Amino acid sequence: MTELVILNAPVVSLIDHMGSDRSVTRAARVSLQGLNEEEKAAAKEQGLINYLMKNRHGSPFEHAVCTFYVKGPIFTFREFMRHRMAGYNERSGRYSVLPAEFYLPSPDRPLVNIGTSAAPEFGPGTPEQYERYIARMMSLMEHAWQVYEDNLADGIANEMSRLAHLVNLCSEMYVTINLRSLMNFLSLRIDSPDSLVRSRPQYEIQQCAELMEAAFAEHYPMVHAAFVANQRVAP
């Protein structure tokens, strides 16, 4: 059997981006005839971005776009695709044999729910709980992967052989998203004390979102600053 590769954290990198902070203000100024003279005077780069963010004039933020490469467990990808506001291209298990890469949490990942199903709060498990959990998962993963390889060796098509896979199998995809949609994603997928509305995302998708936000802050610093100042409410 192929040796399994275990990932303890997602991989996220900015592959490409279009535009800058100025792309947002340039798009907004097309509509500035509707502002009064006082507002026009305040319409400098950061001032205009802050105005747009605060007053939820969102469309100018759609004129800057990021493309991210993401590798992570399938269950996290399904959470991404709940956000029907981005372009996705994911590796296909129908057209190719998938790599033997699985996600398992590191020991510092909160393991037990100490809240409720409606308002989950997670805390650490005991070292013994973690060891038992990892042992059970490794046994299951090895069996599932063996079934997958046996199916392929028996001539079963890729698309049917993959039915053996678990949701912690890792996949990879490109995500192309404009800044308005990205801010909406970040507002829901990062639990930040600066947020107007509390979010309770799953740990793994928050790891992805934090890496995406770091790239956002680096390449669009004025927009990111306005997003944070507006209590992380997307325009």
C-alpha positions in Angstrom: 0.0 0.0 0.0 1.1 3.5 -0.7 2.5 5.3 2.4 0.1 7.9 3.6 1.2 11.6 3.9 -0.3 13.5 6.8 -0.8 17.2 6.8 -1.5 19.0 10.1 -2.4 22.4 8.5 -3.7 23.8 5.2 -1.5 25.3 2.6 -2.7 28.6 1.2 -0.8 30.9 -1.1 -1.7 33.9 -3.2 -1.1 32.9 -6.9 -2.2 36.1 -8.6 -4.0 39.3 -7.9 -5.4 42.1 -10.0 -5.6 45.7 -8.9 -4.7 47.6 -5.8 -6.3 50.0 -3.3 -6.4 52.6 -6.1 -8.5 50.2 -8.3 -11.3 50.5 -5.7 -11.1 54.3 -5.5 -10.9 54.7 -9.3 -14.0 52.6 -9.7 -15.8 54.6 -7.1 -15.0 58.0 -8.6 -17.0 57.2 -11.6 -20.1 57.7 -9.4 -18.8 60.7 -7.4 -21.2 63.1 -9.1 -23.8 62.0 -6.6 -21.8 63.2 -3.6 -22.0 66.7 -2.2 -19.0 69.1 -2.1 -18.0 68.2 1.5 -17.9 64.5 0.6 -15.9 65.2 -2.5 -13.3 67.0 -0.5 -12.9 64.0 1.8 -12.6 61.7 -1.2 -8.9 60.9 -1.0 -7.6 57.4 -1.2 -8.0 56.2 2.4 -10.8 58.6 3.2 -12.8 57.4 0.2 -12.2 53.8 1.0 -13.3 54.4 4.6 -16.5 56.2 3.3 -17.3 53.3 0.9 -16.8 50.7 3.6 -18.7 52.5 6.4 -21.7 53.3 4.1 -21.7 49.9 2.4 -21.1 51.0 -1.1 -19.8 47.6 -2.1 -19.5 47.5 -5.8 -16.1 49.3 -6.1 -14.5 46.6 -4.1 -15.4 44.1 -6.8 -12.8 45.6 -9.1 -9.8 44.0 -7.3 -9.4 40.3 -7.5 -7.3 37.6 -5.8 -6.5 34.0 -6.9 -5.5 31.6 -4.1 -4.1 28.1 -4.2 -5.5 26.1 -1.3 -4.6 22.5 -0.2 -6.6 21.0 2.7 -9.1 18.4 3.7 -12.2 17.8 1.6 -14.5 18.8 4.5 -13.0 22.3 4.6 -13.4 22.6 0.8 -17.1 22.0 1.2 -17.3 24.8 3.6 -15.6 27.1 1.1 -18.2 26.2 -1.5 -21.0 27.3 0.8 -19.8 30.8 -0.2 -21.4 31.0 -3.7 -19.4 34.0 -4.6 -16.1 32.8 -6.0 -14.7 30.8 -8.9 -13.4 27.3 -7.9 -11.3 24.7 -9.8 -10.6 21.6 -7.7 -8.5 18.6 -8.5 -10.7 15.9 -9.9 -10.9 12.3 -8.5 -12.7 11.3 -11.6 -10.0 12.1 -14.1 -6.9 11.4 -12.0 -5.7 9.1 -9.2 -5.6 11.1 -6.1 -2.5 11.4 -3.9 -2.4 9.6 -0.5 -2.5 12.9 1.5 -4.7 13.1 4.5 -5.4 15.8 7.2 -5.1 15.0 10.9 -5.1 17.7 13.6 -2.0 18.6 15.5 -2.1 18.1 19.3 -2.9 21.8 19.9 -6.1 21.7 17.9 -9.1 22.0 20.3 -10.7 18.5 20.3 -13.8 18.5 22.5 -17.0 20.6 22.4 -17.5 22.4 25.7 -20.4 24.5 24.4 -23.6 23.5 22.7 -24.5 22.3 19.2 -26.0 25.8 18.4 -23.1 27.7 20.0 -20.0 25.4 20.0 -17.0 26.3 22.0 -14.0 24.0 21.7 -11.4 23.1 24.3 -8.4 20.8 24.4 -8.8 17.1 25.0 -6.5 15.0 27.2 -3.3 13.6 25.7 -4.9 10.2 26.0 -8.0 11.2 24.1 -5.8 12.7 21.3 -3.7 9.5 21.1 -6.8 7.3 20.9 -8.3 9.5 18.3 -5.2 9.5 16.1 -4.9 5.7 16.4 -8.5 5.2 15.3 -8.2 7.6 12.5 -4.9 6.1 11.2 -6.5 2.6 11.2 -9.5 3.9 9.3 -7.4 5.9 6.7 -5.1 3.0 6.0 -8.1 0.7 5.4 -9.9 3.3 3.2 -6.8 3.9 1.1 -6.2 0.1 0.7 -9.8 -0.3 -0.5 -9.2 2.6 -3.0 -6.0 1.0 -4.4 -7.6 -2.4 -4.5 -10.5 -1.0 -6.5 -8.1 0.7 -9.0 -6.1 -2.5 -9.3 -9.3 -4.4 -10.0 -10.0 -2.1 -13.0 -12.7 -0.1 -11.3 -13.0 3.4 -12.8 -11.5 6.3 -10.8 -14.9 7.9 -10.3 -16.2 4.7 -8.5 -13.0 3.8 -6.8 -13.0 7.1 -5.0 -16.2 6.3 -3.1 -13.9 4.8 -0.5 -12.4 8.1 0.4 -12.9 9.9 3.8 -13.6 13.6 4.2 -10.1 14.2 5.6 -8.5 13.2 2.3 -6.7 16.3 1.1 -7.6 18.0 -2.2 -6.3 21.2 -3.9 -8.0 24.0 -5.7 -7.7 27.5 -7.0 -10.1 30.1 -5.6 -10.6 33.4 -7.5 -12.5 36.0 -5.5 -13.0 39.8 -5.6 -12.4 41.8 -2.5 -16.0 42.4 -1.6 -16.7 38.7 -1.6 -13.4 38.0 0.2 -14.3 40.4 3.0 -17.7 38.6 3.4 -15.8 35.3 3.6 -13.4 36.6 6.2 -16.2 38.1 8.3 -17.8 34.6 8.6 -14.7 32.4 8.8 -12.6 34.2 11.3 -13.7 34.6 14.9 -12.2 37.9 15.8 -12.8 40.1 18.9 -12.9 43.1 16.5 -16.0 41.7 14.7 -19.4 43.3 15.1 -21.0 39.9 14.8 -19.5 36.9 16.5 -18.6 34.0 14.2 -17.9 30.4 15.2 -16.1 28.9 12.2 -14.6 25.5 12.2 -10.9 25.5 13.2 -9.5 24.3 9.8 -11.4 26.8 7.6 -10.3 29.6 10.0 -6.7 28.6 9.4 -7.3 29.0 5.7 -9.0 32.3 6.1 -6.2 33.7 8.3 -3.7 33.0 5.6 -5.9 34.6 3.0 -6.4 37.7 5.1 -2.6 38.0 5.5 -2.2 38.2 1.7 -5.2 40.6 1.5 -3.6 42.9 4.1 -0.3 42.9 2.3 -1.5 43.8 -1.1 -4.6 46.0 -0.3 -3.5 47.7 3.0 -6.0 50.6 2.9 -9.0 48.4 2.1 -8.0 45.9 4.8 -7.5 48.7 7.4 -11.0 50.0 6.5 -12.5 46.5 6.8 -11.0 46.1 10.3 -12.0 49.6 11.4 -15.6 48.9 10.2 -15.7 46.0 12.7 -15.1 43.4 9.9 -18.5 44.1 8.2 -18.3 43.5 4.5 -19.6 46.3 2.3 
